[in-house]
Amino acid sequence: MNPYNPYAQPLAGTQVRPDTSAFFRKVYAYMAGGLFATGVTATAVASSETLVSMILSNRIVFYGLLIAEVIMVLAFSKVVERLSTTAAAAFFFAYAVLNGLTLSIIFMVYTASSIGSTFFVTGGTFAALSAYGYVTKRDLTGVGNFAMMGLIGLIIASIVNIFLNSPMMYWLTTFVGVIVFTALTAYDTQKLRQFALSSASPEQQNKVALQGALMLYLDFINLFLYLLRIFGRRR
């Protein structure tokens, strides 16, 4: 049966394949909307002395927001299964706005021009890697597993360096971070394409499109932040 129309029967001797382009249009539309919400929020906070003082100058508030972000990301896959598509989308955009509150700190550290140029560099890099993950016939599972192990090591090293404050470890984690999230971008795209080719109800497709948007959103944001360390000009 056609997974997009349960009442449509394929002609004898033909093979009906799902329209992966429609699925990815949803994924990228959600992702772009999330990036837009994050960017607008970060810019608005950075331009308001009151908001900067309330969020960035108060460690309890700032770290509370970071903890809330982590909880929302970990809970998203479970929450989205229980919610309607509209409610799940609202949850995703709420996370994007929350992330914008904490990301506003980059405007305090880097010049606006270097943030803008790095964003476009990230966009081009992300587009190329995502396109590769979509079209390649190579199985990227091994690459994905390696990247996930690298991500775990990256998190541990970053936490340790909070206390060591080592410039060498800072740059090591920066370049490793770029490698990890370039690999994850291609791997996550391929994983989403494999799902799109499998049979699923339209409702399930919409929910997985939101989950995929969050995965690629996180890949983009993290790749952007690590590239900003390299290309960003500090104030």
N, C-alpha and C positions, 0 to 999 in steps of 0.2 A: 504493500500500500504506500501511497505517497505520504510522507510524514508531514507535509505542509497542508494536505487536504485529505483527510481520512476517508472521504467518499470517492476520491478519484482512483480508478484502477488503471495500472499501466497496461499498455498494449502488449499483446503476446509477443514474446521474443525481444522485447526492449528492456533496457535497464534504466530506471529513473534514479537520478542522483540528486540529493538536496542542493539547493542554491546556496553555496557557501558565501558568495559575495553579499547576499542579503544579510546573512548572519554577521559578517564582518563589518558591514555598514553600521549595524546596531552597536557593535562593540566599539568601533572607533568614534561613533557619535557620542556615546556615553562617556568615553574616555576624554574626548575633546571638551565636552561640557564640564567634566570634572576639573580639567586643567584650567579652563576659563574661570570657573568658580574659585579655584585656589588662587589664581593670579589676581583677580579682582579683589579678593579678600586681603591678600598679602599687601597689595598696593594701598588699599584703603587704610589698613592698620598703620603702615609705615608713614603715611601722610598725616596721621593724627597723633599729636604729642600725648593726648589723653590716653588713647588706646595703647600706644607704645609703653607709656609709664605703667598702665594697668596690667599689661600682659608680659612685656619683656623685662621690666624692672622688678617684677615680683616673682621670685623663684618658685614659690608655692604654686602660683597660678600657672606659670610656664610649664613646670614639670607635671602638674596635674593635667594640663592639656595633652602633653606627650603621652602620659599613661592612658588617657582616654582614647587617643588615637590607636595605640597598640591594642587595647581591648576591642575597639570597633573593628579593626582589621581581622583579629582572631575570631570574632563572633560573626563576621559577615556571612560566611558560607552556611552557617547554621540558621542564622536569622532569615536569610533570603528564601530558604525553603518554606518557611512558615508564613511569609508575607505575600501580599499580592505584588505584581510587577511594579505598580505605581508606588507602593510603600517601600519596596526594596530600592527603587530608584531614588526616592527621597532619602533613604538611609545612606546611600552612596554619596549623594551630593552634600549631605550633612557632614560626612567625613571629609569631603573635599574642602568645604568651608573651614572646618576645624583645622585641617592641615595648613590652610592659608594663614590662619592666625599665628601658628608657630613659624612658618616659613618667612613671615614678614621680617624676621631677624636678618635675612640676607641683605636687605636694603640698608641695614645699619653697618654692614661689614664691607659690601662691595658696591662699586659705582653702578648706576642704573644702566649705562651704556654697555658695560661688560656683562651684566646680567642678561640684557637683551640679546647681545651677540652670542653668548653661550647657549641661550635658549634655542636660537636658530640652528646652532651647531648640533645641539642635542636632537632637535627635530629631524634634521637631515640624517643623522646617524641612526636614530630610531627607525625612521621610515625605511632605510636601506636594510637594516637587520630584520625588521618585521617582514618586509617583502621577501627576503631570503628564506626566512622560516616558513613562509606561506608556499613558496614555489619549489623548494628543494625536495628531492626524492630521498635524500639521506636521512636516516633515522637519527634524530638529535637527542634521544633519551640519555645516551652516555654523556653528552655535553651538558644536558640539564642536571644530571646527577652530580657531575663534577662541579658545576656552578653552585648547586645547593650546598655542597660540602664547603666550597669556598666562601659562601655567604655566612655559614655558621662560624668559620674561622675569622671572617671579617668582623662579625659582631663581637666576638670574644676579644679580638685584638683592639677594637675601638674602645671597648669598655676598659681594658687594661691601660690603654694610653691616656684615658682621662686622669689616671693617677700618676703615670710616668711622665706625661707631657713630652714625649720624645719626638723631635722633628723627623728623624729617620723613619720611625714607625708611622707617623702621620702621612708621609709621602708614600710609604709602602702600602698602607691601607687605601690610599687614594687610587693608585694605579691598579691594585687588585680589585677595588670596587668597580672601576671602569670595565675591566675584563669580565667580572662576574655579571654585571647587569647588561652588557652587550650580549653575552651568551644566553642569559635568561630571556631577553627580548625575543631572540630567534626561537628558542625552545618553547616559550609560552605561546607564541604565535602558531607554531606547528601543532602543539597540543590542542589549541582551540580549533584549528582546522580539522583535526581528526575527530573532534566531537561533532563539528558541523556536518561531517560526512556520515555520522551515525544517525540512526533513527531516533527521533525525539518529538514530543508534542510541541506546538508553538509556544505554550506557556513555559515549558521547561527551557526551550531555546532562549526565550527572553531573559529568564533568570540566569542562565549560564552566560549570556551576553553581558549581563551586569557583572558577574564574577570575573569574566574575562577582561572587562573594562578596568576593573580594580587591579587585576594582575599587571596589565600593561601600563596602567597609570602609575603604579608603584615602580615598575621598571624604569619608566620615563623620568619620574621625579628623582629617583636615586641616581640614575645616570647623569641627570642634569646637575645635581649637587656635587658629584665627584668631578665632573668636568669643570664646574665652577671653581673648584679648588685649584685647578690647573690654569684655566684661562681668565679667571676673574681678577680684576684689579681692585685692590683693597683701598678703602678710604683712608 
